[in-house]
Structure formats: structure tokens, C-alpha cells
Amino acid sequence: MLPSEEVFAAACSALGIENKDGVVVMFRVFGHESVWVLDGGLPKWRASGYEVESSAYAILKSNVASEAAEKVYQGQPLFKKNVL
């Protein structure tokens, strides 16, 4: 089951993931162009010295993405509008 394109975009935006970023997950289904499959999985990735986020930071970012997705599902705005 996949989220709607709007929910996916909101979650990615909340995580700070932009379309210009390279990612290693199944984002292609939503139009993300820079997608790769890991040959050797996470152990080889780590052994090669590539970055891996700490679990605490990843959980925090995951919560932010979940909150953004929930706002979309509830029809709430993602960002507050500045009123002058």
C-alpha cells in the first residue's frame, strides 16, 4: 500500500529530502530520479564508509514526516501563512 503523492511529498519535505538529492530507497514510484539499489546491502554501505544517520536522529525525522503526512490526511495546511 502506498500513500498518496501529496502525503509522500509532504513527508519527504518534512525530512528535508529534495528531488535533487540522491536517495537509496523506493522513491522512483513517486518520480524521484536519483535512485539506486545497494549491492551488498547496509553492511557493505557502512564498510565502504558511506553516511548512515544515527537511529535517534532518524526517529526524530520519522516523527516529523509522520506529522506532515497526518496533516495532509486531515486536510490541514503544512505551513503557517504569514499575515502582515
Backbone as JSON Lines, residues from 0, in Angstrom:
{"i":0,"aa":"M","n":[0.85,-1.18,0.0],"ca":[0.0,0.0,0.0],"c":[0.89,1.24,0.0]}
{"i":1,"aa":"L","n":[0.58,2.18,-0.86],"ca":[1.36,3.4,-0.97],"c":[0.53,4.6,-0.51]}
{"i":2,"aa":"P","n":[1.19,5.6,0.08],"ca":[0.47,6.83,0.41],"c":[0.18,7.6,-0.88]}
{"i":3,"aa":"S","n":[-0.69,8.59,-0.78],"ca":[-0.94,9.43,-1.95],"c":[0.32,10.21,-2.27]}
{"i":4,"aa":"E","n":[0.39,10.72,-3.49],"ca":[1.55,11.51,-3.89],"c":[1.72,12.74,-3.0]}
{"i":5,"aa":"E","n":[0.61,13.34,-2.6],"ca":[0.64,14.53,-1.75],"c":[1.2,14.2,-0.36]}
{"i":6,"aa":"V","n":[0.78,13.06,0.21],"ca":[1.28,12.64,1.52],"c":[2.77,12.32,1.44]}
{"i":7,"aa":"F","n":[3.17,11.61,0.4],"ca":[4.57,11.26,0.22],"c":[5.42,12.52,0.1]}
{"i":8,"aa":"A","n":[4.96,13.48,-0.7],"ca":[5.7,14.73,-0.88],"c":[5.82,15.5,0.43]}
{"i":9,"aa":"A","n":[4.74,15.52,1.21],"ca":[4.76,16.23,2.5],"c":[5.75,15.58,3.45]}
{"i":10,"aa":"A","n":[5.76,14.25,3.5],"ca":[6.68,13.54,4.39],"c":[8.13,13.76,3.97]}
{"i":11,"aa":"C","n":[8.4,13.69,2.68],"ca":[9.77,13.91,2.19],"c":[10.23,15.33,2.47]}
{"i":12,"aa":"S","n":[9.34,16.28,2.25],"ca":[9.66,17.68,2.51],"c":[9.98,17.88,3.98]}
{"i":13,"aa":"A","n":[9.2,17.26,4.85],"ca":[9.43,17.38,6.29],"c":[10.76,16.77,6.69]}
{"i":14,"aa":"L","n":[11.23,15.77,5.94],"ca":[12.51,15.14,6.21],"c":[13.67,15.9,5.59]}
{"i":15,"aa":"G","n":[13.35,16.93,4.79],"ca":[14.4,17.7,4.14],"c":[14.92,17.05,2.86]}
{"i":16,"aa":"I","n":[14.17,16.09,2.32],"ca":[14.57,15.41,1.1],"c":[14.01,16.18,-0.09]}
{"i":17,"aa":"E","n":[14.9,16.58,-0.99],"ca":[14.5,17.32,-2.18],"c":[14.72,16.45,-3.41]}
{"i":18,"aa":"N","n":[14.07,16.8,-4.51],"ca":[14.16,16.0,-5.72],"c":[15.59,15.94,-6.27]}
{"i":19,"aa":"K","n":[16.42,16.92,-5.96],"ca":[17.8,16.93,-6.43],"c":[18.7,15.99,-5.63]}
{"i":20,"aa":"D","n":[18.22,15.51,-4.48],"ca":[19.01,14.64,-3.61],"c":[19.06,13.22,-4.13]}
{"i":21,"aa":"G","n":[20.18,12.57,-3.92],"ca":[20.29,11.14,-4.2],"c":[19.77,10.37,-3.0]}
{"i":22,"aa":"V","n":[18.96,9.38,-3.22],"ca":[18.4,8.58,-2.13],"c":[18.55,7.09,-2.45]}
{"i":23,"aa":"V","n":[18.54,6.27,-1.42],"ca":[18.66,4.83,-1.61],"c":[17.43,4.18,-0.99]}
{"i":24,"aa":"V","n":[16.31,4.31,-1.66],"ca":[15.04,3.68,-1.27],"c":[14.12,3.67,-2.48]}
{"i":25,"aa":"M","n":[12.91,3.2,-2.32],"ca":[11.99,3.08,-3.45],"c":[11.22,4.37,-3.71]}
{"i":26,"aa":"F","n":[11.91,5.43,-4.04],"ca":[11.26,6.72,-4.32],"c":[10.85,6.85,-5.78]}
{"i":27,"aa":"R","n":[11.4,6.04,-6.66],"ca":[11.15,6.18,-8.08],"c":[9.65,6.13,-8.42]}
{"i":28,"aa":"V","n":[8.88,5.34,-7.68],"ca":[7.45,5.23,-7.95],"c":[6.75,6.59,-7.84]}
{"i":29,"aa":"F","n":[7.36,7.53,-7.09],"ca":[6.79,8.86,-6.94],"c":[7.53,9.9,-7.76]}
{"i":30,"aa":"G","n":[8.35,9.45,-8.72],"ca":[9.01,10.36,-9.63],"c":[10.39,10.83,-9.22]}
{"i":31,"aa":"H","n":[10.95,10.29,-8.16],"ca":[12.29,10.69,-7.74],"c":[13.29,10.06,-8.71]}
{"i":32,"aa":"E","n":[14.15,10.88,-9.3],"ca":[15.04,10.42,-10.36],"c":[16.31,9.74,-9.88]}
{"i":33,"aa":"S","n":[16.9,10.17,-8.78],"ca":[18.19,9.65,-8.33],"c":[18.0,8.51,-7.33]}
{"i":34,"aa":"V","n":[17.79,7.31,-7.84],"ca":[17.51,6.14,-7.0],"c":[18.47,5.02,-7.38]}
{"i":35,"aa":"W","n":[19.07,4.36,-6.37],"ca":[19.97,3.23,-6.62],"c":[19.61,2.07,-5.73]}
{"i":36,"aa":"V","n":[19.99,0.89,-6.15],"ca":[19.84,-0.32,-5.35],"c":[21.21,-0.63,-4.75]}
{"i":37,"aa":"L","n":[21.24,-0.93,-3.46],"ca":[22.5,-1.25,-2.8],"c":[22.94,-2.66,-3.16]}
{"i":38,"aa":"D","n":[24.16,-2.78,-3.67],"ca":[24.75,-4.09,-3.95],"c":[25.56,-4.47,-2.72]}
{"i":39,"aa":"G","n":[25.05,-5.38,-1.93],"ca":[25.73,-5.76,-0.69],"c":[24.99,-5.27,0.55]}
{"i":40,"aa":"G","n":[23.94,-4.49,0.34],"ca":[23.11,-4.05,1.46],"c":[23.8,-3.07,2.39]}
{"i":41,"aa":"L","n":[23.18,-2.86,3.53],"ca":[23.67,-1.89,4.51],"c":[25.06,-2.26,5.04]}
{"i":42,"aa":"P","n":[25.37,-3.53,5.28],"ca":[26.72,-3.83,5.77],"c":[27.82,-3.35,4.81]}
{"i":43,"aa":"K","n":[27.64,-3.55,3.51],"ca":[28.64,-3.09,2.54],"c":[28.67,-1.57,2.49]}
{"i":44,"aa":"W","n":[27.5,-0.95,2.59],"ca":[27.41,0.51,2.6],"c":[28.27,1.08,3.72]}
{"i":45,"aa":"R","n":[28.07,0.54,4.93],"ca":[28.83,1.0,6.09],"c":[30.32,0.71,5.93]}
{"i":46,"aa":"A","n":[30.64,-0.48,5.46],"ca":[32.04,-0.87,5.28],"c":[32.75,0.02,4.27]}
{"i":47,"aa":"S","n":[31.99,0.57,3.33],"ca":[32.56,1.47,2.32],"c":[32.73,2.89,2.83]}
{"i":48,"aa":"G","n":[32.25,3.16,4.07],"ca":[32.43,4.46,4.68],"c":[31.37,5.49,4.36]}
{"i":49,"aa":"Y","n":[30.25,5.05,3.78],"ca":[29.18,6.0,3.46],"c":[28.4,6.36,4.71]}
{"i":50,"aa":"E","n":[27.72,7.52,4.66],"ca":[26.98,8.04,5.81],"c":[25.77,7.18,6.14]}
{"i":51,"aa":"V","n":[25.51,7.04,7.43],"ca":[24.29,6.41,7.95],"c":[23.85,7.28,9.11]}
{"i":52,"aa":"E","n":[22.59,7.69,9.12],"ca":[22.09,8.53,10.21],"c":[21.99,7.72,11.49]}
{"i":53,"aa":"S","n":[22.2,8.4,12.62],"ca":[22.02,7.73,13.9],"c":[20.54,7.41,14.08]}
{"i":54,"aa":"S","n":[20.25,6.36,14.82],"ca":[18.86,5.95,14.98],"c":[18.03,7.01,15.68]}
{"i":55,"aa":"A","n":[18.6,7.73,16.66],"ca":[17.84,8.76,17.37],"c":[17.43,9.87,16.42]}
{"i":56,"aa":"Y","n":[18.35,10.32,15.57],"ca":[18.05,11.38,14.62],"c":[17.05,10.89,13.57]}
{"i":57,"aa":"A","n":[17.22,9.66,13.11],"ca":[16.3,9.1,12.12],"c":[14.89,8.99,12.69]}
{"i":58,"aa":"I","n":[14.76,8.61,13.95],"ca":[13.44,8.51,14.59],"c":[12.81,9.88,14.7]}
{"i":59,"aa":"L","n":[13.59,10.88,15.08],"ca":[13.07,12.25,15.17],"c":[12.54,12.71,13.81]}
{"i":60,"aa":"K","n":[13.33,12.48,12.75],"ca":[12.91,12.87,11.41],"c":[11.69,12.07,10.97]}
{"i":61,"aa":"S","n":[11.62,10.81,11.35],"ca":[10.47,9.99,11.02],"c":[9.2,10.54,11.65]}
{"i":62,"aa":"N","n":[9.31,11.01,12.89],"ca":[8.15,11.61,13.56],"c":[7.69,12.87,12.85]}
{"i":63,"aa":"V","n":[8.63,13.68,12.37],"ca":[8.29,14.9,11.64],"c":[7.56,14.54,10.35]}
{"i":64,"aa":"A","n":[8.04,13.51,9.65],"ca":[7.4,13.07,8.41],"c":[6.0,12.53,8.69]}
{"i":65,"aa":"S","n":[5.85,11.78,9.77],"ca":[4.53,11.23,10.13],"c":[3.54,12.36,10.43]}
{"i":66,"aa":"E","n":[4.0,13.38,11.14],"ca":[3.14,14.52,11.44],"c":[2.72,15.25,10.16]}
{"i":67,"aa":"A","n":[3.64,15.41,9.21],"ca":[3.3,16.07,7.94],"c":[2.28,15.25,7.17]}
{"i":68,"aa":"A","n":[2.47,13.93,7.14],"ca":[1.53,13.06,6.44],"c":[0.15,13.13,7.08]}
{"i":69,"aa":"E","n":[0.1,13.13,8.4],"ca":[-1.18,13.21,9.12],"c":[-1.91,14.51,8.81]}
{"i":70,"aa":"K","n":[-1.18,15.62,8.7],"ca":[-1.81,16.9,8.35],"c":[-2.45,16.82,6.98]}
{"i":71,"aa":"V","n":[-1.77,16.19,6.03],"ca":[-2.33,16.06,4.68],"c":[-3.61,15.22,4.73]}
{"i":72,"aa":"Y","n":[-3.57,14.1,5.45],"ca":[-4.75,13.25,5.57],"c":[-5.93,14.0,6.19]}
{"i":73,"aa":"Q","n":[-5.64,14.91,7.13],"ca":[-6.69,15.66,7.81],"c":[-7.07,16.95,7.09]}
{"i":74,"aa":"G","n":[-6.41,17.23,5.96],"ca":[-6.72,18.43,5.19],"c":[-6.2,19.71,5.83]}
{"i":75,"aa":"Q","n":[-5.22,19.61,6.71],"ca":[-4.65,20.79,7.36],"c":[-3.49,21.34,6.54]}
{"i":76,"aa":"P","n":[-3.25,22.65,6.63],"ca":[-2.1,23.21,5.9],"c":[-0.8,22.72,6.52]}
{"i":77,"aa":"L","n":[0.21,22.55,5.69],"ca":[1.51,22.08,6.18],"c":[2.32,23.21,6.79]}
{"i":78,"aa":"F","n":[2.12,24.41,6.28],"ca":[2.91,25.55,6.73],"c":[1.97,26.67,7.12]}
{"i":79,"aa":"K","n":[2.36,27.41,8.13],"ca":[1.57,28.58,8.54],"c":[1.83,29.7,7.57]}
{"i":80,"aa":"K","n":[0.78,30.41,7.19],"ca":[0.92,31.55,6.29],"c":[1.22,32.79,7.11]}
{"i":81,"aa":"N","n":[2.16,33.59,6.64],"ca":[2.48,34.86,7.29],"c":[1.44,35.89,6.9]}
{"i":82,"aa":"V","n":[0.91,36.53,7.88],"ca":[-0.08,37.58,7.64],"c":[0.53,38.89,8.1]}
{"i":83,"aa":"L","n":[0.62,39.85,7.2],"ca":[1.22,41.15,7.54],"c":[0.16,42.15,7.83]}
